[in-house]
Amino acid sequence: MTQESGTDKREWSRPLPETLARPTYWPAMLALGMTLALLGPVTSMAITVVGAGLAVTALVGWIGELVR
């Protein structure tokens, strides 16, 4: 009886451990900021300014966390 290629356990190797990024709120804050920024022209330009500020802050925070 022959074995198919790849089924022999001697050919297996241990997988490298995966490293996942820490959970963060920055993506949710960016989504909220973009939503407010795009909702602003329909309602009030003040909402656009607040949303854009929140989006920029979230983007800077998220990139800063990834760089570290």
C-alpha positions as CSV (number, residue, x, y, z in Angstrom):
1,M,0.0,0.0,0.0
2,T,1.4,3.4,-1.0
3,Q,0.9,6.7,0.7
4,E,0.0,9.9,-1.2
5,S,2.5,12.7,-1.1
6,G,2.1,14.9,2.0
7,T,0.4,12.3,4.2
8,D,3.6,11.0,5.6
9,K,4.1,12.6,9.1
10,R,7.9,12.8,8.6
11,E,7.3,15.5,5.9
12,W,5.2,17.7,8.3
13,S,6.7,20.7,10.0
14,R,5.6,22.7,13.0
15,P,3.7,25.8,12.1
16,L,5.1,29.1,13.2
17,P,3.1,30.8,16.0
18,E,0.9,33.5,14.6
19,T,1.0,36.9,16.2
20,L,-2.2,38.9,16.1
21,A,-2.6,42.6,16.6
22,R,-4.0,43.8,20.0
23,P,-7.7,44.7,20.0
24,T,-8.3,48.4,19.6
25,Y,-11.1,50.9,19.3
26,W,-9.4,53.0,16.6
27,P,-11.2,51.3,13.6
28,A,-14.6,51.9,15.2
29,M,-13.7,55.5,16.0
30,L,-12.6,56.0,12.4
31,A,-15.9,54.5,11.1
32,L,-17.9,56.8,13.4
33,G,-15.8,59.8,12.3
34,M,-16.3,59.1,8.6
35,T,-20.0,58.5,9.2
36,L,-20.4,61.9,10.9
37,A,-18.3,63.6,8.3
38,L,-20.5,62.3,5.5
39,L,-23.7,62.9,7.4
40,G,-22.7,66.5,8.0
41,P,-23.5,68.1,4.6
42,V,-27.1,66.7,4.9
43,T,-27.6,68.1,8.4
44,S,-25.0,70.7,9.6
45,M,-21.5,71.6,8.7
46,A,-20.6,71.5,12.4
47,I,-21.2,67.7,12.4
48,T,-18.8,67.5,9.4
49,V,-16.1,69.3,11.2
50,V,-16.5,67.1,14.3
51,G,-16.6,63.9,12.2
52,A,-13.5,64.9,10.2
53,G,-11.6,65.8,13.4
54,L,-12.6,62.4,15.0
55,A,-11.6,60.6,11.8
56,V,-8.2,62.3,11.6
57,T,-7.6,61.6,15.3
58,A,-8.6,58.0,15.0
59,L,-6.4,57.5,11.9
60,V,-3.4,59.1,13.6
61,G,-4.0,56.9,16.7
62,W,-4.4,53.7,14.7
63,I,-1.2,54.3,12.6
64,G,0.7,55.3,15.7
65,E,-0.3,52.1,17.4
66,L,0.7,50.0,14.4
67,V,4.1,51.7,14.2
68,R,4.9,50.8,17.8
